Amino acid sequence: MLHYKVYQNKSKGNKAYGKWFARATVNQTIDLEHLAEHMANHNTPYSKGAIYGVLTDMVNCIRELVLDGNAVKIPNLAIFSAGLKTKGADNLNDFNVATNVLSAHLRARPCGDFTRAELTAAARVQEAGQYNRGEKAEEGDNKSSGTSGNVPSTGGRGGDDA
């Protein structure tokens, strides 16, 4: 179940100023150890420890490969690669890595069966319980009471104009 909180766009000058949108909330963050435990409970002959070791090595290898300029594809999940945040230079001769490259970041593009369309079709959406409606949604603060009804997914991103 995906939970959301409703918020109002308060960015003056934005064409969506004053409109209300939904923002997905996070119930909890599952770390690698808990992911391994979850996987081990799915009728596998592998122990939590064996799975955790493989996942830890996978994460380290993905990091190493991405930092070497490669994209790493995990089928039906995502393609991981590095991206850059840069600022423009007035001309080619003025471009300098130290000045114009601001930061590097990890990109994760969904692929295979884990696309926006598939996620939208499979998702059940419900308003998060017990929060002050309209206040800023914070990651990890969803304490759903389960009292809100199901809301059909529209397939849109709703807050893109925000």
N, C-alpha and C positions, 0 to 999 in steps of 0.2 A: 504494500500500500504506500503510495506517495502522498505525503502531507504537504500542505501549503499554508502560507499566511498571506493575508491581504495587506497591501501597502499602497500608499498614494504617492504619485510622482510629484516631487516638490522642487524639481529643477525648473526655475523660471526661465522662460525663453524656449523651452522644449515644447514641441507641438503636442506632446502628451501631458503637459503640465496639468495637474489637478485630477487626472484620471486615476482609476484604481486598477491594480494588477495583482496577480498571484505570484508568489515566489516560493519555490520548493524549499522545504526545510529538511534537515538531516536528523534522523532519530539518534544515531550514534556513529562513531567512526570505528570500523572494524580493522584491527591491526593484522599484521601478517600471521602472528601466532594464532589469533582467533579464526582467521581464514583457513589456516591449516587444520585446526580442530573441526571447523565446519565441514571441510572437504573430507576429513577422515570419517566423519559420521554419515557419509553418503555411500555406504556399502562398498568400500574400497579395501583391498588387502594391505594398503599402506598405512603406517602409523602416522599420528600427528607429527612426530619428530621427523620422520622421513620426508613428509610433505613440506614441513617448515624448512628443512634444509634445502630442498629443491627450489622452493619459492624464494628463499633468501639469495641463493646463487643466481636465480633468474633475474631478480631485481638488480643485483650488482652487475650482471652482464648487460642488461638493457641500458643501465646508466653508462657503462663503459662504451658500448657501441654507439649510443646517441652522442656522447661527448666526442667520439671519433668521426662524427658527421654522417652516421648511418641512420636510416629509418628502420625500426623493428616492428614487424607485423605479428600480432597474435590474432590468428583467425577468429572471427566472430566476436571480437572485442574491440581492438583499436590498433592503429599504427602510431607508434611513438617516435617523435623526432624533435629536434631542437629548433627553436625559433629565435629571432632577434627583435628587440625593440630598438629602433634607431631614430635619430632625428636627421632631417634633411640638410644637405649642404647646398649652397648656392650654385656651385659648379663642381665638376669632377675633381679638379685640382685641390679644392678646399676640403674634400672628404678625407677624414682621418678617423681611424678605428677608435682611438682613445677619446675623441671628442664626439663622434657621431653614433657609435654603438653604445647604447645606454645599458642594456642588459640582455641576458639570454634566458630563455624559459623553455619548459617542456610542453610540447604539443601532443595531444592525444586525439586522433581523428577516428571516429567509430568506423567499423568495417564489417563486412559479412552480414550476419544476421542481427547484429547489434546496432542497427541504424535508428535514426530518429523516427522513421515510419513504424518500425517494428516496436520500438519502445513505446510510442504513442498508442499503438493498437493494443499492447499488452498491459499498459499501466492502468491501475485503478487510482483515482485521485480523491482525496478527502481533506477538508479543512482541518488544520491542526487544532487541537483542543487546548483550552486554558491559556490564552494569551490575550493581551490587550489589542483587539482588532484594530488594524491600521497603523500600529507601531512597527518599527523596523524589525524585520525577521533576522534573527541571529542563527548562525550555523550551530547545530547541536543542541538547541534549546527547545526542541519539540517535546512536549509532554502530552501527547495525545490522550484525550479522555475517551475517545471513541464515540462521542455523542453527536458528532456532525454526520450528516448523510453523505452518501457517495455522490460525487459530482462527475458527470461524464467528461471525458477528455475531448477537447475540441481539435487537438492536433496542432494547434498554433503555439507560438511561444509567448503570446500575451504581452510580455514586458519588453519586447524588442524596441518599441518606440520610447521607452523610458530612459 
